[in-house]
Amino acid sequence: MRTLHFHEYRERRDVPLTLAEVTVLRTTFKCLVTRTDNGDGQYNVRAQDRVGMVIVGDTAIVVAPKLPIARVLFLITHAVDPSWTHEAALGTAESLTDAMAAVFTHMCDQAVRTGLLRGYRDHRERLHTVRGRIDFAEQLRVSPGRDLPLAVTYQTHDEDIPENQLLRTALDLLAQVPVESHTVRRSIARQQRMFESVTPVPRNLGSLPVVRWTRLNEHYRPAVELARLILLGTEPELGPGRITVPGFAVRMTEVFEKFVRTSTRRALGLAEHDFPAGADSALHLDHKRALHVQPDLSHWIDGHCRFVGELKYRLDTGHGDAQHLYQTLAYATAANLPDATLIYADGPRNGTTHVLPTAGIRIHVRHLDLNVDLDQLLGQIDALAHHINELTTRPWAQVRPRSR
């Protein structure tokens, strides 16, 4: 099998590609692909923040992360389950595909160690006997004036629930990509047999099933969150010919954001509703609440936002990019806060603070180093949590009032 290798945020020039390969690079990996001037089927390809492997015909397209594989897996697993150590499951994995498959099968084993989760699910059918209750509105809509068949709704209690469906679909996807480890391949096959009675999620992944977490299914959460991460990065149907491609792509920006948000939330000892994801924030720039803003980090106390922060999976030279600073300023304005923080994935050790006297706002620029030892990385998260605590506990009387 032919293999095309690319690296995150690097450019490779004069690469011979088929139209299907160009489509996959542009759609699944969001690469910048431009035809060379000579017009002989060669292209310049600049990879972005999506990494992974996809099979197109007899060609494997691999986009490798700029971080070491072990560090990428740490960011992913620590975000979904900080108590789990992934080194034992990784073994000697040398590719992201093998590493992800090893981690996912290990998490699946942990989730189903007491058996597959069962739950109630709703059914709507047309039967010749009554089961559950009759859906009179549906009966009148479809068969007005007819007695049979009856439109009925009822519940069943079985294993075909969203949690298992997501795990089954991710296992099926990983079974289609080349995995070098015989042990991991056997684990995938064994787990596929375990989930045989479960319906996979349709490969049209516009929206994945929503899972509500309770004490009954919380032990499934690490495996399901990893399955969701694998599936969300996959675009199975491409172009007018509906090309189906096995494989997966992980968006490193999302991995970075999830790691920082989840780790900082734990360092602060906060619940998810007090330190939510951006889409769950309730901040607006206007009185009509039509302009919704979604900061990557926000800390809410008694229903009021007391901290906003923005995460950027980028290298910063030290003072922050103007566009990113404007974005962070908008968040502080929407939250009516005197401070906001912009956090980059790389940059100088010492941060800086921009004072905007007209707006009465300070923007703090901070940098994380994802390449340091794990203890040092988690120490940086603790320092970020301490910074957030300082901003949220600072007496409001000592903060410069905002200009009106």
C-alpha positions as CSV (number, residue, x, y, z in Angstrom):
1,M,0.0,0.0,0.0
2,R,1.3,3.5,-0.9
3,T,1.6,5.9,2.0
4,L,1.6,9.6,1.8
5,H,3.2,11.3,4.9
6,F,2.4,14.8,6.0
7,H,3.1,16.7,9.2
8,E,0.9,19.1,11.2
9,Y,1.4,22.7,10.1
10,R,4.1,21.8,7.6
11,E,4.1,22.2,3.9
12,R,5.1,19.5,1.4
13,R,5.6,20.5,-2.2
14,D,5.2,18.8,-5.6
15,V,3.2,15.8,-4.3
16,P,1.5,13.7,-7.0
17,L,-2.1,13.2,-6.0
18,T,-5.3,11.8,-7.4
19,L,-8.5,13.8,-7.3
20,A,-9.9,11.5,-4.5
21,E,-6.7,12.1,-2.4
22,V,-7.0,15.9,-2.9
23,T,-10.6,15.7,-1.8
24,V,-9.7,13.8,1.4
25,L,-6.9,16.1,2.2
26,R,-9.1,19.2,1.8
27,T,-12.2,17.8,3.5
28,T,-11.1,15.4,6.2
29,F,-7.8,17.0,7.1
30,K,-8.7,20.6,6.1
31,C,-5.3,20.9,4.4
32,L,-4.5,23.8,2.1
33,V,-4.0,22.1,-1.3
34,T,-2.9,24.0,-4.4
35,R,-2.0,22.8,-7.8
36,T,1.6,23.4,-8.9
37,D,2.2,25.6,-12.0
38,N,3.3,22.8,-14.3
39,G,-0.2,21.2,-14.2
40,D,1.1,17.6,-14.2
41,G,-1.1,16.3,-11.3
42,Q,1.3,17.6,-8.6
43,Y,0.2,19.7,-5.6
44,N,1.6,21.7,-2.7
45,V,0.0,20.5,0.5
46,R,0.1,22.4,3.8
47,A,-1.4,20.4,6.7
48,Q,-3.4,22.2,9.4
49,D,-4.3,21.0,12.9
50,R,-6.0,17.7,12.0
51,V,-3.9,14.5,12.4
52,G,-4.6,10.9,11.8
53,M,-4.9,8.3,9.0
54,V,-7.4,7.8,6.2
55,I,-7.4,5.1,3.5
56,V,-8.2,6.2,-0.1
57,G,-8.2,3.2,-2.4
58,D,-4.8,1.7,-2.1
59,T,-3.2,4.8,-0.5
60,A,-2.9,5.6,3.2
61,I,-2.8,9.3,3.9
62,V,-1.1,10.0,7.3
63,V,-0.8,13.4,8.9
64,A,1.5,13.2,12.0
65,P,1.2,15.5,15.0
66,K,4.0,18.0,15.7
67,L,4.0,16.8,19.3
68,P,5.3,13.3,20.3
69,I,2.6,10.6,20.1
70,A,2.9,9.8,23.8
71,R,2.2,13.5,24.6
72,V,-0.8,13.7,22.2
73,L,-2.3,10.6,24.0
74,F,-1.6,12.2,27.4
75,L,-3.5,15.3,26.4
76,I,-6.5,13.2,25.2
77,T,-6.6,10.7,28.0
78,H,-6.0,13.2,30.8
79,A,-8.9,15.3,29.5
80,V,-11.4,12.4,29.6
81,D,-10.0,10.4,32.6
82,P,-7.0,11.8,34.6
83,S,-6.9,8.7,36.8
84,W,-6.0,6.4,33.9
85,T,-2.4,5.9,32.9
86,H,-2.0,5.1,29.2
87,E,1.6,4.0,29.1
88,A,0.9,0.3,29.7
89,A,-1.7,0.2,27.0
90,L,0.5,2.0,24.5
91,G,3.2,-0.6,24.5
92,T,5.6,0.3,21.7
93,A,3.1,2.1,19.5
94,E,5.0,4.1,16.9
95,S,2.0,5.6,15.0
96,L,-0.9,7.6,16.1
97,T,-3.3,5.0,14.7
98,D,-1.8,2.2,16.8
99,A,-1.7,4.4,19.9
100,M,-5.3,5.6,19.5
101,A,-6.5,2.1,18.9
102,A,-4.6,0.8,21.9
103,V,-6.0,3.5,24.2
104,F,-9.5,3.1,23.0
105,T,-9.7,-0.6,23.3
106,H,-8.2,-0.4,26.8
107,M,-10.9,2.2,27.8
108,C,-13.6,0.0,26.2
109,D,-12.4,-2.9,28.4
110,Q,-12.6,-0.7,31.5
111,A,-16.1,0.5,30.5
112,V,-17.6,-3.0,30.0
113,R,-15.7,-4.9,32.7
114,T,-19.1,-5.6,34.4
115,G,-21.0,-6.2,31.1
116,L,-22.6,-4.0,28.5
117,L,-24.7,-1.1,29.8
118,R,-28.4,-1.5,29.3
119,G,-31.1,1.2,29.2
120,Y,-34.6,2.2,28.1
121,R,-35.3,3.5,24.6
122,D,-38.4,4.6,22.9
123,H,-40.0,2.7,19.9
124,R,-42.6,3.9,17.5
125,E,-44.2,1.3,15.3
126,R,-47.4,0.3,13.4
127,L,-48.7,-3.0,14.8
128,H,-51.8,-5.1,14.6
129,T,-51.9,-5.4,18.4
130,V,-51.6,-2.8,21.1
131,R,-48.2,-2.6,22.7
132,G,-47.4,0.3,25.1
133,R,-49.8,3.1,24.2
134,I,-51.6,4.1,21.1
135,D,-50.3,7.3,19.4
136,F,-53.6,8.8,18.4
137,A,-52.1,11.8,16.6
138,E,-49.9,9.6,14.4
139,Q,-52.8,7.2,13.8
140,L,-55.0,10.1,12.6
141,R,-52.2,11.5,10.5
142,V,-51.2,8.3,8.7
143,S,-54.4,6.2,8.7
144,P,-57.5,8.3,9.3
145,G,-60.6,6.2,9.5
146,R,-58.7,2.9,9.6
147,D,-58.5,0.7,12.7
148,L,-55.4,-1.3,11.8
149,P,-52.4,-1.2,11.9
150,L,-52.2,0.8,15.0
151,A,-49.5,3.5,15.6
152,V,-48.1,2.7,19.0
153,T,-45.2,3.8,21.2
154,Y,-43.4,1.7,23.8
155,Q,-40.1,1.3,25.6
156,T,-37.6,-1.6,25.6
157,H,-34.7,-2.2,28.0
158,D,-31.7,-3.5,26.1
159,E,-28.1,-2.8,25.1
160,D,-28.9,-0.8,21.9
161,I,-28.4,2.6,23.6
162,P,-26.4,5.7,22.5
163,E,-23.4,4.9,24.7
164,N,-22.9,1.4,23.2
165,Q,-23.7,2.7,19.7
166,L,-20.9,5.2,19.8
167,L,-18.4,2.6,21.1
168,R,-19.5,0.1,18.4
169,T,-19.1,2.7,15.6
170,A,-15.7,3.8,16.7
171,L,-14.6,0.1,16.9
172,D,-15.9,-0.5,13.4
173,L,-13.9,2.5,12.2
174,L,-10.7,1.5,13.8
175,A,-11.1,-2.1,12.4
176,Q,-10.8,-0.6,8.9
177,V,-7.4,1.1,9.4
178,P,-4.1,-0.6,9.4
179,V,-3.1,-1.5,13.0
180,E,0.3,-3.1,13.3
181,S,-0.1,-4.5,16.8
182,H,-1.6,-8.1,16.7
183,T,-2.7,-7.6,20.3
184,V,-4.7,-4.5,19.6
185,R,-6.2,-6.0,16.4
186,R,-7.4,-9.0,18.5
187,S,-8.8,-6.6,21.1
188,I,-10.8,-4.7,18.4
189,A,-12.2,-8.0,16.9
190,R,-13.1,-9.3,20.4
191,Q,-14.9,-6.1,21.3
192,Q,-16.7,-6.0,18.0
193,R,-18.2,-9.4,18.8
194,M,-19.2,-8.1,22.2
195,F,-21.1,-5.3,20.5
196,E,-22.7,-7.4,17.8
197,S,-26.3,-6.7,19.0
198,V,-25.7,-2.9,19.0
199,T,-26.7,-0.8,16.1
200,P,-23.8,1.4,14.8
201,V,-24.3,5.1,14.4
202,P,-25.0,6.0,10.7
203,R,-21.8,7.2,9.0
204,N,-23.5,10.5,8.2
205,L,-21.9,12.1,11.2
206,G,-23.6,15.5,11.1
207,S,-24.8,14.9,14.6
208,L,-23.8,12.2,17.1
209,P,-26.2,10.8,19.7
210,V,-26.4,12.9,22.9
211,V,-25.5,11.1,26.1
212,R,-26.8,12.3,29.5
213,W,-24.3,11.4,32.2
214,T,-25.6,10.0,35.5
215,R,-24.1,7.8,38.2
216,L,-25.4,4.8,36.3
217,N,-23.3,5.4,33.1
218,E,-20.5,7.6,34.4
219,H,-18.0,4.6,34.1
220,Y,-18.6,4.7,30.3
221,R,-17.7,8.3,30.0
222,P,-13.9,8.1,29.2
223,A,-14.5,5.6,26.4
224,V,-17.5,7.4,25.0
225,E,-15.7,10.8,25.0
226,L,-12.8,9.3,23.2
227,A,-15.1,7.6,20.7
228,R,-16.8,10.9,20.1
229,L,-13.4,12.6,19.5
230,I,-12.5,9.9,16.9
231,L,-15.8,10.0,15.1
232,L,-16.2,13.8,15.0
233,G,-12.9,14.1,13.0
234,T,-14.1,11.8,10.3
235,E,-15.8,12.9,7.1
236,P,-17.0,9.6,5.5
237,E,-18.7,10.8,2.3
238,L,-16.9,13.1,-0.1
239,G,-17.7,14.7,-3.4
240,P,-20.4,13.8,-5.9
241,G,-19.3,10.2,-6.1
242,R,-19.8,9.7,-2.4
243,I,-16.4,8.3,-1.7
244,T,-16.4,6.3,1.6
245,V,-13.1,6.5,3.3
246,P,-12.1,4.4,6.4
247,G,-10.0,6.2,8.9
248,F,-10.0,9.0,11.5
249,A,-8.7,12.5,12.0
250,V,-8.3,14.2,15.3
251,R,-8.4,18.0,15.5
252,M,-5.5,19.0,17.8
253,T,-7.0,22.4,18.5
254,E,-10.0,20.6,20.1
255,V,-7.7,18.3,22.0
256,F,-5.7,21.2,23.4
257,E,-8.8,23.2,24.4
258,K,-10.5,20.2,26.0
259,F,-7.3,19.3,27.9
260,V,-6.8,22.8,29.3
261,R,-10.4,23.4,30.2
262,T,-10.9,20.0,31.9
263,S,-7.6,20.0,33.7
264,T,-8.0,23.6,34.9
265,R,-11.5,22.8,36.1
266,R,-10.2,20.0,38.2
267,A,-7.4,22.1,39.5
268,L,-9.9,24.7,40.6
269,G,-12.2,22.0,42.1
270,L,-15.2,23.2,40.1
271,A,-18.2,21.4,38.6
272,E,-18.8,21.5,34.9
273,H,-21.7,24.0,35.1
274,D,-19.4,26.5,37.0
275,F,-16.6,26.1,34.4
276,P,-18.4,25.2,31.2
277,A,-17.4,24.7,27.6
278,G,-17.7,27.8,25.4
279,A,-21.0,26.7,23.7
280,D,-22.6,26.5,27.2
281,S,-21.8,30.1,28.2
282,A,-24.6,32.6,28.5
283,L,-22.6,35.7,27.4
284,H,-23.9,38.2,24.8
285,L,-22.5,41.5,23.5
286,D,-25.9,43.2,23.0
287,H,-28.9,44.0,25.0
288,K,-31.2,42.0,22.7
289,R,-28.9,38.9,23.4
290,A,-28.6,38.2,19.7
291,L,-24.8,38.3,19.6
292,H,-23.7,35.2,21.6
293,V,-20.0,34.9,22.4
294,Q,-18.4,31.6,23.4
295,P,-15.1,32.0,25.4
296,D,-13.1,28.8,25.7
297,L,-12.8,29.3,29.5
298,S,-15.3,31.0,31.8
299,H,-15.8,30.8,35.6
300,W,-19.3,31.4,36.9
301,I,-20.1,32.2,40.6
302,D,-23.7,32.4,41.7
303,G,-24.9,32.8,38.1
304,H,-22.4,35.6,37.3
305,C,-19.4,35.3,35.0
306,R,-16.2,36.2,37.0
307,F,-13.5,35.1,34.5
308,V,-13.2,34.7,30.8
309,G,-10.3,33.2,28.8
310,E,-9.4,32.3,25.3
311,L,-7.2,29.4,24.2
312,K,-5.1,29.4,21.0
313,Y,-3.3,26.3,19.7
314,R,-0.6,28.5,18.2
315,L,3.0,29.7,18.8
316,D,3.0,33.3,20.1
317,T,6.0,35.6,20.0
318,G,5.2,37.1,23.4
319,H,2.6,39.9,23.1
320,G,-0.3,38.1,21.5
321,D,-1.8,38.4,18.0
322,A,-4.0,41.5,17.5
323,Q,-7.0,39.5,16.2
324,H,-6.8,37.2,19.2
325,L,-6.5,40.2,21.6
326,Y,-9.6,41.8,20.0
327,Q,-11.5,38.5,20.4
328,T,-10.5,38.3,24.1
329,L,-11.5,42.0,24.6
330,A,-15.0,41.2,23.2
331,Y,-15.4,38.4,25.8
332,A,-14.4,40.7,28.7
333,T,-16.8,43.4,27.3
334,A,-19.7,40.9,27.1
335,A,-18.9,39.6,30.7
336,N,-18.4,43.2,32.0
337,L,-15.1,42.2,33.5
338,P,-12.0,44.3,34.0
339,D,-9.7,41.3,33.2
340,A,-9.5,38.6,30.6
341,T,-6.7,36.1,29.7
342,L,-5.4,34.8,26.4
343,I,-3.5,31.5,26.6
344,Y,-1.3,30.1,23.8
345,A,0.0,26.6,23.4
346,D,3.6,27.8,22.9
347,G,5.6,31.0,23.5
348,P,8.0,32.7,25.9
349,R,7.9,31.6,29.5
350,N,7.1,35.0,30.8
351,G,3.7,36.4,30.0
352,T,2.6,40.0,29.5
353,T,-0.4,42.2,30.4
354,H,-1.9,44.8,28.0
355,V,-3.7,47.6,29.8
356,L,-6.5,49.3,27.8
357,P,-7.2,52.5,29.7
358,T,-10.1,53.6,27.5
359,A,-11.9,50.4,28.0
360,G,-10.8,49.9,31.5
361,I,-9.7,46.3,30.7
362,R,-6.5,44.3,31.2
363,I,-5.7,41.5,28.9
364,H,-3.2,39.0,30.3
365,V,-1.3,36.9,27.8
366,R,0.0,33.5,29.1
367,H,1.8,30.6,27.4
368,L,1.9,26.9,28.0
369,D,4.7,24.6,27.0
370,L,3.3,21.2,25.9
371,N,6.7,19.6,25.5
372,V,7.9,19.8,29.1
373,D,7.8,16.9,31.5
374,L,4.3,15.8,32.6
375,D,4.8,17.1,36.1
376,Q,5.9,20.5,34.8
377,L,2.9,20.6,32.4
378,L,0.5,19.9,35.2
379,G,2.3,22.5,37.2
380,Q,1.6,25.1,34.5
381,I,-2.1,24.1,34.7
382,D,-1.9,24.7,38.5
383,A,-0.3,28.1,37.9
384,L,-3.2,29.0,35.4
385,A,-5.7,27.9,38.1
386,H,-3.9,30.1,40.6
387,H,-4.1,33.1,38.1
388,I,-7.8,32.5,37.7
389,N,-8.3,32.4,41.4
390,E,-6.5,35.7,41.9
391,L,-8.7,37.4,39.3
392,T,-12.0,36.0,40.7
393,T,-11.2,36.8,44.3
394,R,-9.7,40.2,43.8
395,P,-11.7,42.9,45.6
396,W,-13.8,44.7,43.1
397,A,-13.2,48.0,44.8
398,Q,-9.5,47.8,43.9
399,V,-10.2,47.3,40.2
400,R,-10.2,50.3,37.9
401,P,-13.8,51.0,36.9
402,R,-14.7,50.6,33.3
403,S,-15.2,53.7,31.2
404,R,-18.8,54.3,30.0
